[in-house]
Amino acid sequence: MKKPDDKVRMKHMLDAALDARKFLGKATFEELQRDRKLGNAIVRSLEIIGEAAANVTKTTQAKYPEIEWTVIIGMRNRLIHAYFDINYHIVWQTVKENLPPLIVQLQSILKNKE
């Protein structure tokens, strides 16, 4: 079976980023910490973003240096391997501050790849 190409991987990243933003909605930080289902859904979305990013070829990553590939992949690794010690302040900040510009970047890249 053929592996998905970079465009598909970046679409996975975009979809998961949009999901994380939608899941968080208007929830407060305290609600994120309290609501296990909400926290797990958002963390899973961040894991998907990182896993998809890790599978984008180095050539394509180099083409789009505005995307912080190593940071995104590093966060995925931290969430997966240190699942017992998730810092919800970082999760909150990522969804609120880092995902909106990533969404715009991915939308622009994918629009130009059509």
Jmol script that loads the backbone (N, CA, C; Angstrom):
load data "model"
ATOM      1  N   MET A   1       0.838  -1.180   0.000  1.00  0.00           N
ATOM      2  CA  MET A   1       0.000   0.000   0.000  1.00  0.00           C
ATOM      3  C   MET A   1       0.884   1.244   0.000  1.00  0.00           C
ATOM      4  N   LYS A   2       0.522   2.204  -0.818  1.00  0.00           N
ATOM      5  CA  LYS A   2       1.283   3.437  -0.955  1.00  0.00           C
ATOM      6  C   LYS A   2       1.063   4.342   0.262  1.00  0.00           C
ATOM      7  N   LYS A   3       2.151   4.940   0.754  1.00  0.00           N
ATOM      8  CA  LYS A   3       2.052   5.877   1.868  1.00  0.00           C
ATOM      9  C   LYS A   3       1.427   7.183   1.386  1.00  0.00           C
ATOM     10  N   PRO A   4       0.668   7.853   2.263  1.00  0.00           N
ATOM     11  CA  PRO A   4       0.110   9.153   1.873  1.00  0.00           C
ATOM     12  C   PRO A   4       1.223  10.143   1.530  1.00  0.00           C
ATOM     13  N   ASP A   5       0.941  11.023   0.576  1.00  0.00           N
ATOM     14  CA  ASP A   5       1.949  12.009   0.201  1.00  0.00           C
ATOM     15  C   ASP A   5       1.914  13.195   1.168  1.00  0.00           C
ATOM     16  N   ASP A   6       2.834  14.124   0.946  1.00  0.00           N
ATOM     17  CA  ASP A   6       2.973  15.254   1.861  1.00  0.00           C
ATOM     18  C   ASP A   6       1.721  16.122   1.922  1.00  0.00           C
ATOM     19  N   LYS A   7       1.055  16.277   0.808  1.00  0.00           N
ATOM     20  CA  LYS A   7      -0.172  17.078   0.792  1.00  0.00           C
ATOM     21  C   LYS A   7      -1.219  16.445   1.711  1.00  0.00           C
ATOM     22  N   VAL A   8      -1.335  15.137   1.646  1.00  0.00           N
ATOM     23  CA  VAL A   8      -2.289  14.429   2.506  1.00  0.00           C
ATOM     24  C   VAL A   8      -1.891  14.585   3.973  1.00  0.00           C
ATOM     25  N   ARG A   9      -0.609  14.456   4.262  1.00  0.00           N
ATOM     26  CA  ARG A   9      -0.136  14.612   5.651  1.00  0.00           C
ATOM     27  C   ARG A   9      -0.431  16.018   6.170  1.00  0.00           C
ATOM     28  N   MET A  10      -0.193  17.019   5.337  1.00  0.00           N
ATOM     29  CA  MET A  10      -0.470  18.391   5.768  1.00  0.00           C
ATOM     30  C   MET A  10      -1.971  18.626   5.932  1.00  0.00           C
ATOM     31  N   LYS A  11      -2.785  17.943   5.151  1.00  0.00           N
ATOM     32  CA  LYS A  11      -4.244  18.022   5.324  1.00  0.00           C
ATOM     33  C   LYS A  11      -4.638  17.379   6.652  1.00  0.00           C
ATOM     34  N   HIS A  12      -3.980  16.290   7.015  1.00  0.00           N
ATOM     35  CA  HIS A  12      -4.231  15.677   8.324  1.00  0.00           C
ATOM     36  C   HIS A  12      -3.879  16.661   9.441  1.00  0.00           C
ATOM     37  N   MET A  13      -2.741  17.348   9.282  1.00  0.00           N
ATOM     38  CA  MET A  13      -2.335  18.352  10.268  1.00  0.00           C
ATOM     39  C   MET A  13      -3.399  19.434  10.396  1.00  0.00           C
ATOM     40  N   LEU A  14      -3.857  19.938   9.268  1.00  0.00           N
ATOM     41  CA  LEU A  14      -4.868  20.999   9.263  1.00  0.00           C
ATOM     42  C   LEU A  14      -6.163  20.522   9.920  1.00  0.00           C
ATOM     43  N   ASP A  15      -6.631  19.357   9.534  1.00  0.00           N
ATOM     44  CA  ASP A  15      -7.880  18.832  10.099  1.00  0.00           C
ATOM     45  C   ASP A  15      -7.777  18.675  11.615  1.00  0.00           C
ATOM     46  N   ALA A  16      -6.657  18.157  12.091  1.00  0.00           N
ATOM     47  CA  ALA A  16      -6.479  17.955  13.532  1.00  0.00           C
ATOM     48  C   ALA A  16      -6.370  19.290  14.267  1.00  0.00           C
ATOM     49  N   ALA A  17      -5.731  20.273  13.652  1.00  0.00           N
ATOM     50  CA  ALA A  17      -5.628  21.603  14.264  1.00  0.00           C
ATOM     51  C   ALA A  17      -7.009  22.245  14.367  1.00  0.00           C
ATOM     52  N   LEU A  18      -7.793  22.124  13.308  1.00  0.00           N
ATOM     53  CA  LEU A  18      -9.161  22.653  13.338  1.00  0.00           C
ATOM     54  C   LEU A  18      -9.999  21.925  14.383  1.00  0.00           C
ATOM     55  N   ASP A  19      -9.819  20.612  14.490  1.00  0.00           N
ATOM     56  CA  ASP A  19     -10.528  19.842  15.517  1.00  0.00           C
ATOM     57  C   ASP A  19     -10.178  20.342  16.914  1.00  0.00           C
ATOM     58  N   ALA A  20      -8.900  20.513  17.194  1.00  0.00           N
ATOM     59  CA  ALA A  20      -8.469  20.953  18.522  1.00  0.00           C
ATOM     60  C   ALA A  20      -9.092  22.301  18.874  1.00  0.00           C
ATOM     61  N   ARG A  21      -9.094  23.221  17.917  1.00  0.00           N
ATOM     62  CA  ARG A  21      -9.704  24.543  18.148  1.00  0.00           C
ATOM     63  C   ARG A  21     -11.210  24.402  18.395  1.00  0.00           C
ATOM     64  N   LYS A  22     -11.857  23.549  17.609  1.00  0.00           N
ATOM     65  CA  LYS A  22     -13.303  23.342  17.759  1.00  0.00           C
ATOM     66  C   LYS A  22     -13.605  22.687  19.110  1.00  0.00           C
ATOM     67  N   PHE A  23     -12.824  21.680  19.476  1.00  0.00           N
ATOM     68  CA  PHE A  23     -13.044  21.002  20.749  1.00  0.00           C
ATOM     69  C   PHE A  23     -12.915  21.976  21.917  1.00  0.00           C
ATOM     70  N   LEU A  24     -11.894  22.827  21.887  1.00  0.00           N
ATOM     71  CA  LEU A  24     -11.686  23.769  22.986  1.00  0.00           C
ATOM     72  C   LEU A  24     -12.805  24.801  23.022  1.00  0.00           C
ATOM     73  N   GLY A  25     -13.205  25.276  21.849  1.00  0.00           N
ATOM     74  CA  GLY A  25     -14.315  26.229  21.791  1.00  0.00           C
ATOM     75  C   GLY A  25     -14.124  27.375  22.762  1.00  0.00           C
ATOM     76  N   LYS A  26     -15.119  27.592  23.597  1.00  0.00           N
ATOM     77  CA  LYS A  26     -15.080  28.676  24.582  1.00  0.00           C
ATOM     78  C   LYS A  26     -14.731  28.162  25.983  1.00  0.00           C
ATOM     79  N   ALA A  27     -14.257  26.939  26.057  1.00  0.00           N
ATOM     80  CA  ALA A  27     -13.907  26.363  27.362  1.00  0.00           C
ATOM     81  C   ALA A  27     -12.795  27.179  28.017  1.00  0.00           C
ATOM     82  N   THR A  28     -12.833  27.232  29.323  1.00  0.00           N
ATOM     83  CA  THR A  28     -11.786  27.911  30.082  1.00  0.00           C
ATOM     84  C   THR A  28     -10.634  26.934  30.338  1.00  0.00           C
ATOM     85  N   PHE A  29      -9.528  27.482  30.798  1.00  0.00           N
ATOM     86  CA  PHE A  29      -8.394  26.631  31.153  1.00  0.00           C
ATOM     87  C   PHE A  29      -8.798  25.641  32.246  1.00  0.00           C
ATOM     88  N   GLU A  30      -9.568  26.119  33.202  1.00  0.00           N
ATOM     89  CA  GLU A  30     -10.000  25.256  34.303  1.00  0.00           C
ATOM     90  C   GLU A  30     -10.858  24.101  33.784  1.00  0.00           C
ATOM     91  N   GLU A  31     -11.707  24.384  32.807  1.00  0.00           N
ATOM     92  CA  GLU A  31     -12.529  23.321  32.218  1.00  0.00           C
ATOM     93  C   GLU A  31     -11.660  22.306  31.480  1.00  0.00           C
ATOM     94  N   LEU A  32     -10.637  22.797  30.799  1.00  0.00           N
ATOM     95  CA  LEU A  32      -9.705  21.893  30.120  1.00  0.00           C
ATOM     96  C   LEU A  32      -9.047  20.961  31.131  1.00  0.00           C
ATOM     97  N   GLN A  33      -8.628  21.492  32.255  1.00  0.00           N
ATOM     98  CA  GLN A  33      -7.980  20.669  33.281  1.00  0.00           C
ATOM     99  C   GLN A  33      -8.947  19.672  33.917  1.00  0.00           C
ATOM    100  N   ARG A  34     -10.187  20.090  34.097  1.00  0.00           N
ATOM    101  CA  ARG A  34     -11.182  19.250  34.782  1.00  0.00           C
ATOM    102  C   ARG A  34     -11.803  18.187  33.890  1.00  0.00           C
ATOM    103  N   ASP A  35     -12.044  18.535  32.631  1.00  0.00           N
ATOM    104  CA  ASP A  35     -12.798  17.665  31.726  1.00  0.00           C
ATOM    105  C   ASP A  35     -11.855  16.698  31.011  1.00  0.00           C
ATOM    106  N   ARG A  36     -11.809  15.496  31.513  1.00  0.00           N
ATOM    107  CA  ARG A  36     -10.885  14.495  30.970  1.00  0.00           C
ATOM    108  C   ARG A  36     -11.143  14.205  29.488  1.00  0.00           C
ATOM    109  N   LYS A  37     -12.406  14.147  29.108  1.00  0.00           N
ATOM    110  CA  LYS A  37     -12.747  13.875  27.708  1.00  0.00           C
ATOM    111  C   LYS A  37     -12.249  15.011  26.808  1.00  0.00           C
ATOM    112  N   LEU A  38     -12.447  16.243  27.233  1.00  0.00           N
ATOM    113  CA  LEU A  38     -11.977  17.401  26.473  1.00  0.00           C
ATOM    114  C   LEU A  38     -10.456  17.384  26.363  1.00  0.00           C
ATOM    115  N   GLY A  39      -9.784  17.173  27.481  1.00  0.00           N
ATOM    116  CA  GLY A  39      -8.321  17.126  27.476  1.00  0.00           C
ATOM    117  C   GLY A  39      -7.782  16.034  26.574  1.00  0.00           C
ATOM    118  N   ASN A  40      -8.370  14.848  26.665  1.00  0.00           N
ATOM    119  CA  ASN A  40      -7.913  13.736  25.826  1.00  0.00           C
ATOM    120  C   ASN A  40      -8.147  14.005  24.345  1.00  0.00           C
ATOM    121  N   ALA A  41      -9.278  14.611  24.014  1.00  0.00           N
ATOM    122  CA  ALA A  41      -9.571  14.913  22.605  1.00  0.00           C
ATOM    123  C   ALA A  41      -8.564  15.911  22.041  1.00  0.00           C
ATOM    124  N   ILE A  42      -8.246  16.923  22.819  1.00  0.00           N
ATOM    125  CA  ILE A  42      -7.304  17.940  22.347  1.00  0.00           C
ATOM    126  C   ILE A  42      -5.898  17.370  22.266  1.00  0.00           C
ATOM    127  N   VAL A  43      -5.486  16.634  23.276  1.00  0.00           N
ATOM    128  CA  VAL A  43      -4.152  16.021  23.247  1.00  0.00           C
ATOM    129  C   VAL A  43      -4.038  15.079  22.055  1.00  0.00           C
ATOM    130  N   ARG A  44      -5.065  14.304  21.793  1.00  0.00           N
ATOM    131  CA  ARG A  44      -5.028  13.398  20.627  1.00  0.00           C
ATOM    132  C   ARG A  44      -4.882  14.185  19.332  1.00  0.00           C
ATOM    133  N   SER A  45      -5.570  15.293  19.209  1.00  0.00           N
ATOM    134  CA  SER A  45      -5.433  16.131  18.013  1.00  0.00           C
ATOM    135  C   SER A  45      -4.003  16.638  17.868  1.00  0.00           C
ATOM    136  N   LEU A  46      -3.394  17.048  18.976  1.00  0.00           N
ATOM    137  CA  LEU A  46      -2.006  17.523  18.929  1.00  0.00           C
ATOM    138  C   LEU A  46      -1.052  16.387  18.556  1.00  0.00           C
ATOM    139  N   GLU A  47      -1.336  15.180  19.042  1.00  0.00           N
ATOM    140  CA  GLU A  47      -0.522  14.021  18.665  1.00  0.00           C
ATOM    141  C   GLU A  47      -0.603  13.767  17.162  1.00  0.00           C
ATOM    142  N   ILE A  48      -1.801  13.869  16.612  1.00  0.00           N
ATOM    143  CA  ILE A  48      -1.986  13.651  15.169  1.00  0.00           C
ATOM    144  C   ILE A  48      -1.225  14.702  14.370  1.00  0.00           C
ATOM    145  N   ILE A  49      -1.301  15.951  14.804  1.00  0.00           N
ATOM    146  CA  ILE A  49      -0.558  17.013  14.117  1.00  0.00           C
ATOM    147  C   ILE A  49       0.924  16.664  14.085  1.00  0.00           C
ATOM    148  N   GLY A  50       1.461  16.255  15.219  1.00  0.00           N
ATOM    149  CA  GLY A  50       2.883  15.925  15.303  1.00  0.00           C
ATOM    150  C   GLY A  50       3.266  14.696  14.510  1.00  0.00           C
ATOM    151  N   GLU A  51       2.429  13.686  14.538  1.00  0.00           N
ATOM    152  CA  GLU A  51       2.724  12.457  13.789  1.00  0.00           C
ATOM    153  C   GLU A  51       2.679  12.721  12.291  1.00  0.00           C
ATOM    154  N   ALA A  52       1.679  13.470  11.855  1.00  0.00           N
ATOM    155  CA  ALA A  52       1.600  13.814  10.431  1.00  0.00           C
ATOM    156  C   ALA A  52       2.808  14.656  10.024  1.00  0.00           C
ATOM    157  N   ALA A  53       3.190  15.611  10.860  1.00  0.00           N
ATOM    158  CA  ALA A  53       4.360  16.458  10.567  1.00  0.00           C
ATOM    159  C   ALA A  53       5.627  15.623  10.454  1.00  0.00           C
ATOM    160  N   ALA A  54       5.767  14.638  11.325  1.00  0.00           N
ATOM    161  CA  ALA A  54       6.957  13.781  11.306  1.00  0.00           C
ATOM    162  C   ALA A  54       7.048  12.967  10.023  1.00  0.00           C
ATOM    163  N   ASN A  55       5.917  12.764   9.369  1.00  0.00           N
ATOM    164  CA  ASN A  55       5.894  11.973   8.140  1.00  0.00           C
ATOM    165  C   ASN A  55       5.924  12.809   6.867  1.00  0.00           C
ATOM    166  N   VAL A  56       5.974  14.131   7.021  1.00  0.00           N
ATOM    167  CA  VAL A  56       6.185  15.007   5.862  1.00  0.00           C
ATOM    168  C   VAL A  56       7.669  14.921   5.522  1.00  0.00           C
ATOM    169  N   THR A  57       7.990  14.770   4.254  1.00  0.00           N
ATOM    170  CA  THR A  57       9.390  14.604   3.855  1.00  0.00           C
ATOM    171  C   THR A  57      10.227  15.820   4.234  1.00  0.00           C
ATOM    172  N   LYS A  58      11.502  15.579   4.471  1.00  0.00           N
ATOM    173  CA  LYS A  58      12.432  16.665   4.809  1.00  0.00           C
ATOM    174  C   LYS A  58      12.482  17.705   3.696  1.00  0.00           C
ATOM    175  N   THR A  59      12.349  17.268   2.456  1.00  0.00           N
ATOM    176  CA  THR A  59      12.355  18.191   1.314  1.00  0.00           C
ATOM    177  C   THR A  59      11.200  19.176   1.424  1.00  0.00           C
ATOM    178  N   THR A  60      10.018  18.660   1.711  1.00  0.00           N
ATOM    179  CA  THR A  60       8.851  19.528   1.852  1.00  0.00           C
ATOM    180  C   THR A  60       8.968  20.394   3.097  1.00  0.00           C
ATOM    181  N   GLN A  61       9.464  19.831   4.183  1.00  0.00           N
ATOM    182  CA  GLN A  61       9.664  20.636   5.390  1.00  0.00           C
ATOM    183  C   GLN A  61      10.590  21.816   5.102  1.00  0.00           C
ATOM    184  N   ALA A  62      11.647  21.572   4.350  1.00  0.00           N
ATOM    185  CA  ALA A  62      12.606  22.635   4.016  1.00  0.00           C
ATOM    186  C   ALA A  62      11.964  23.715   3.149  1.00  0.00           C
ATOM    187  N   LYS A  63      10.971  23.335   2.369  1.00  0.00           N
ATOM    188  CA  LYS A  63      10.266  24.289   1.502  1.00  0.00           C
ATOM    189  C   LYS A  63       9.411  25.268   2.301  1.00  0.00           C
ATOM    190  N   TYR A  64       9.028  24.869   3.496  1.00  0.00           N
ATOM    191  CA  TYR A  64       8.127  25.675   4.327  1.00  0.00           C
ATOM    192  C   TYR A  64       8.738  25.903   5.717  1.00  0.00           C
ATOM    193  N   PRO A  65       9.819  26.680   5.773  1.00  0.00           N
ATOM    194  CA  PRO A  65      10.501  26.896   7.051  1.00  0.00           C
ATOM    195  C   PRO A  65       9.678  27.711   8.054  1.00  0.00           C
ATOM    196  N   GLU A  66       8.620  28.358   7.581  1.00  0.00           N
ATOM    197  CA  GLU A  66       7.766  29.122   8.492  1.00  0.00           C
ATOM    198  C   GLU A  66       6.997  28.203   9.441  1.00  0.00           C
ATOM    199  N   ILE A  67       6.889  26.941   9.093  1.00  0.00           N
ATOM    200  CA  ILE A  67       6.259  25.966   9.990  1.00  0.00           C
ATOM    201  C   ILE A  67       7.347  25.400  10.901  1.00  0.00           C
ATOM    202  N   GLU A  68       7.084  25.416  12.182  1.00  0.00           N
ATOM    203  CA  GLU A  68       8.071  24.958  13.166  1.00  0.00           C
ATOM    204  C   GLU A  68       8.001  23.436  13.310  1.00  0.00           C
ATOM    205  N   TRP A  69       8.486  22.760  12.278  1.00  0.00           N
ATOM    206  CA  TRP A  69       8.398  21.302  12.198  1.00  0.00           C
ATOM    207  C   TRP A  69       8.973  20.616  13.434  1.00  0.00           C
ATOM    208  N   THR A  70      10.183  21.001  13.839  1.00  0.00           N
ATOM    209  CA  THR A  70      10.825  20.299  14.964  1.00  0.00           C
ATOM    210  C   THR A  70      10.077  20.535  16.276  1.00  0.00           C
ATOM    211  N   VAL A  71       9.516  21.713  16.443  1.00  0.00           N
ATOM    212  CA  VAL A  71       8.737  21.999  17.655  1.00  0.00           C
ATOM    213  C   VAL A  71       7.464  21.150  17.672  1.00  0.00           C
ATOM    214  N   ILE A  72       6.795  21.090  16.530  1.00  0.00           N
ATOM    215  CA  ILE A  72       5.550  20.317  16.415  1.00  0.00           C
ATOM    216  C   ILE A  72       5.814  18.832  16.676  1.00  0.00           C
ATOM    217  N   ILE A  73       6.852  18.314  16.056  1.00  0.00           N
ATOM    218  CA  ILE A  73       7.200  16.896  16.226  1.00  0.00           C
ATOM    219  C   ILE A  73       7.651  16.629  17.660  1.00  0.00           C
ATOM    220  N   GLY A  74       8.405  17.560  18.226  1.00  0.00           N
ATOM    221  CA  GLY A  74       8.859  17.426  19.609  1.00  0.00           C
ATOM    222  C   GLY A  74       7.703  17.383  20.593  1.00  0.00           C
ATOM    223  N   MET A  75       6.685  18.196  20.340  1.00  0.00           N
ATOM    224  CA  MET A  75       5.524  18.186  21.226  1.00  0.00           C
ATOM    225  C   MET A  75       4.805  16.843  21.140  1.00  0.00           C
ATOM    226  N   ARG A  76       4.678  16.314  19.947  1.00  0.00           N
ATOM    227  CA  ARG A  76       4.055  15.001  19.778  1.00  0.00           C
ATOM    228  C   ARG A  76       4.812  13.956  20.580  1.00  0.00           C
ATOM    229  N   ASN A  77       6.133  13.981  20.475  1.00  0.00           N
ATOM    230  CA  ASN A  77       6.948  13.004  21.202  1.00  0.00           C
ATOM    231  C   ASN A  77       6.758  13.138  22.707  1.00  0.00           C
ATOM    232  N   ARG A  78       6.698  14.360  23.182  1.00  0.00           N
ATOM    233  CA  ARG A  78       6.507  14.600  24.615  1.00  0.00           C
ATOM    234  C   ARG A  78       5.130  14.089  25.063  1.00  0.00           C
ATOM    235  N   LEU A  79       4.102  14.373  24.272  1.00  0.00           N
ATOM    236  CA  LEU A  79       2.747  13.933  24.638  1.00  0.00           C
ATOM    237  C   LEU A  79       2.632  12.413  24.653  1.00  0.00           C
ATOM    238  N   ILE A  80       3.252  11.767  23.682  1.00  0.00           N
ATOM    239  CA  ILE A  80       3.176  10.305  23.582  1.00  0.00           C
ATOM    240  C   ILE A  80       3.986   9.629  24.686  1.00  0.00           C
ATOM    241  N   HIS A  81       5.217  10.069  24.877  1.00  0.00           N
ATOM    242  CA  HIS A  81       6.125   9.368  25.786  1.00  0.00           C
ATOM    243  C   HIS A  81       5.996   9.803  27.237  1.00  0.00           C
ATOM    244  N   ALA A  82       5.454  10.984  27.475  1.00  0.00           N
ATOM    245  CA  ALA A  82       5.272  11.451  28.854  1.00  0.00           C
ATOM    246  C   ALA A  82       3.780  11.682  29.110  1.00  0.00           C
ATOM    247  N   TYR A  83       2.972  10.749  28.627  1.00  0.00           N
ATOM    248  CA  TYR A  83       1.518  10.838  28.743  1.00  0.00           C
ATOM    249  C   TYR A  83       1.049  11.016  30.183  1.00  0.00           C
ATOM    250  N   PHE A  84       1.854  10.586  31.137  1.00  0.00           N
ATOM    251  CA  PHE A  84       1.515  10.627  32.551  1.00  0.00           C
ATOM    252  C   PHE A  84       1.803  11.989  33.176  1.00  0.00           C
ATOM    253  N   ASP A  85       2.423  12.883  32.412  1.00  0.00           N
ATOM    254  CA  ASP A  85       2.849  14.172  32.965  1.00  0.00           C
ATOM    255  C   ASP A  85       2.591  15.296  31.955  1.00  0.00           C
ATOM    256  N   ILE A  86       1.366  15.385  31.469  1.00  0.00           N
ATOM    257  CA  ILE A  86       1.035  16.394  30.463  1.00  0.00           C
ATOM    258  C   ILE A  86       0.848  17.744  31.140  1.00  0.00           C
ATOM    259  N   ASN A  87       1.506  18.743  30.598  1.00  0.00           N
ATOM    260  CA  ASN A  87       1.398  20.109  31.101  1.00  0.00           C
ATOM    261  C   ASN A  87       0.259  20.797  30.343  1.00  0.00           C
ATOM    262  N   TYR A  88      -0.872  20.949  31.010  1.00  0.00           N
ATOM    263  CA  TYR A  88      -2.037  21.521  30.339  1.00  0.00           C
ATOM    264  C   TYR A  88      -1.897  23.018  30.080  1.00  0.00           C
ATOM    265  N   HIS A  89      -0.973  23.668  30.761  1.00  0.00           N
ATOM    266  CA  HIS A  89      -0.685  25.075  30.424  1.00  0.00           C
ATOM    267  C   HIS A  89      -0.104  25.149  29.009  1.00  0.00           C
ATOM    268  N   ILE A  90       0.773  24.220  28.674  1.00  0.00           N
ATOM    269  CA  ILE A  90       1.372  24.191  27.334  1.00  0.00           C
ATOM    270  C   ILE A  90       0.326  23.781  26.297  1.00  0.00           C
ATOM    271  N   VAL A  91      -0.505  22.815  26.633  1.00  0.00           N
ATOM    272  CA  VAL A  91      -1.575  22.397  25.721  1.00  0.00           C
ATOM    273  C   VAL A  91      -2.490  23.587  25.432  1.00  0.00           C
ATOM    274  N   TRP A  92      -2.901  24.291  26.476  1.00  0.00           N
ATOM    275  CA  TRP A  92      -3.769  25.462  26.343  1.00  0.00           C
ATOM    276  C   TRP A  92      -3.120  26.519  25.444  1.00  0.00           C
ATOM    277  N   GLN A  93      -1.886  26.849  25.755  1.00  0.00           N
ATOM    278  CA  GLN A  93      -1.166  27.868  24.986  1.00  0.00           C
ATOM    279  C   GLN A  93      -1.028  27.447  23.521  1.00  0.00           C
ATOM    280  N   THR A  94      -0.748  26.184  23.299  1.00  0.00           N
ATOM    281  CA  THR A  94      -0.602  25.686  21.930  1.00  0.00           C
ATOM    282  C   THR A  94      -1.894  25.866  21.144  1.00  0.00           C
ATOM    283  N   VAL A  95      -3.004  25.457  21.733  1.00  0.00           N
ATOM    284  CA  VAL A  95      -4.286  25.542  21.027  1.00  0.00           C
ATOM    285  C   VAL A  95      -4.707  26.997  20.828  1.00  0.00           C
ATOM    286  N   LYS A  96      -4.513  27.828  21.838  1.00  0.00           N
ATOM    287  CA  LYS A  96      -4.954  29.219  21.765  1.00  0.00           C
ATOM    288  C   LYS A  96      -4.034  30.098  20.916  1.00  0.00           C
ATOM    289  N   GLU A  97      -2.716  29.890  21.028  1.00  0.00           N
ATOM    290  CA  GLU A  97      -1.771  30.821  20.406  1.00  0.00           C
ATOM    291  C   GLU A  97      -1.038  30.260  19.191  1.00  0.00           C
ATOM    292  N   ASN A  98      -0.706  28.989  19.217  1.00  0.00           N
ATOM    293  CA  ASN A  98       0.125  28.426  18.147  1.00  0.00           C
ATOM    294  C   ASN A  98      -0.674  27.823  16.996  1.00  0.00           C
ATOM    295  N   LEU A  99      -1.824  27.276  17.287  1.00  0.00           N
ATOM    296  CA  LEU A  99      -2.591  26.645  16.212  1.00  0.00           C
ATOM    297  C   LEU A  99      -3.201  27.635  15.216  1.00  0.00           C
ATOM    298  N   PRO A 100      -3.718  28.789  15.657  1.00  0.00           N
ATOM    299  CA  PRO A 100      -4.291  29.699  14.651  1.00  0.00           C
ATOM    300  C   PRO A 100      -3.327  30.072  13.520  1.00  0.00           C
ATOM    301  N   PRO A 101      -2.071  30.473  13.804  1.00  0.00           N
ATOM    302  CA  PRO A 101      -1.176  30.762  12.677  1.00  0.00           C
ATOM    303  C   PRO A 101      -0.805  29.511  11.876  1.00  0.00           C
ATOM    304  N   LEU A 102      -0.702  28.362  12.533  1.00  0.00           N
ATOM    305  CA  LEU A 102      -0.410  27.119  11.813  1.00  0.00           C
ATOM    306  C   LEU A 102      -1.551  26.796  10.849  1.00  0.00           C
ATOM    307  N   ILE A 103      -2.769  26.987  11.290  1.00  0.00           N
ATOM    308  CA  ILE A 103      -3.932  26.738  10.432  1.00  0.00           C
ATOM    309  C   ILE A 103      -3.862  27.614   9.187  1.00  0.00           C
ATOM    310  N   VAL A 104      -3.568  28.889   9.373  1.00  0.00           N
ATOM    311  CA  VAL A 104      -3.464  29.817   8.234  1.00  0.00           C
ATOM    312  C   VAL A 104      -2.350  29.375   7.288  1.00  0.00           C
ATOM    313  N   GLN A 105      -1.198  28.999   7.847  1.00  0.00           N
ATOM    314  CA  GLN A 105      -0.068  28.556   7.018  1.00  0.00           C
ATOM    315  C   GLN A 105      -0.439  27.314   6.214  1.00  0.00           C
ATOM    316  N   LEU A 106      -1.035  26.338   6.870  1.00  0.00           N
ATOM    317  CA  LEU A 106      -1.399  25.096   6.182  1.00  0.00           C
ATOM    318  C   LEU A 106      -2.470  25.333   5.124  1.00  0.00           C
ATOM    319  N   GLN A 107      -3.448  26.170   5.439  1.00  0.00           N
ATOM    320  CA  GLN A 107      -4.480  26.483   4.444  1.00  0.00           C
ATOM    321  C   GLN A 107      -3.858  27.120   3.207  1.00  0.00           C
ATOM    322  N   SER A 108      -2.925  28.024   3.413  1.00  0.00           N
ATOM    323  CA  SER A 108      -2.257  28.694   2.293  1.00  0.00           C
ATOM    324  C   SER A 108      -1.444  27.701   1.462  1.00  0.00           C
ATOM    325  N   ILE A 109      -0.681  26.853   2.129  1.00  0.00           N
ATOM    326  CA  ILE A 109       0.135  25.852   1.431  1.00  0.00           C
ATOM    327  C   ILE A 109      -0.757  24.915   0.623  1.00  0.00           C
ATOM    328  N   LEU A 110      -1.803  24.407   1.258  1.00  0.00           N
ATOM    329  CA  LEU A 110      -2.678  23.448   0.584  1.00  0.00           C
ATOM    330  C   LEU A 110      -3.448  24.091  -0.566  1.00  0.00           C
ATOM    331  N   LYS A 111      -3.822  25.338  -0.406  1.00  0.00           N
ATOM    332  CA  LYS A 111      -4.514  26.048  -1.489  1.00  0.00           C
ATOM    333  C   LYS A 111      -3.598  26.178  -2.702  1.00  0.00           C
ATOM    334  N   ASN A 112      -2.325  26.468  -2.457  1.00  0.00           N
ATOM    335  CA  ASN A 112      -1.359  26.636  -3.547  1.00  0.00           C
ATOM    336  C   ASN A 112      -0.927  25.309  -4.161  1.00  0.00           C
ATOM    337  N   LYS A 113      -1.153  24.195  -3.451  1.00  0.00           N
ATOM    338  CA  LYS A 113      -0.770  22.878  -3.970  1.00  0.00           C
ATOM    339  C   LYS A 113      -1.856  22.271  -4.856  1.00  0.00           C
ATOM    340  N   GLU A 114      -3.023  22.910  -4.913  1.00  0.00           N
ATOM    341  CA  GLU A 114      -4.132  22.355  -5.718  1.00  0.00           C
ATOM    342  C   GLU A 114      -3.864  22.476  -7.195  1.00  0.00           C
TER     343      GLU A 114
END
end "model"
wireframe off; spacefill off
backbone 0.3
color backbone group
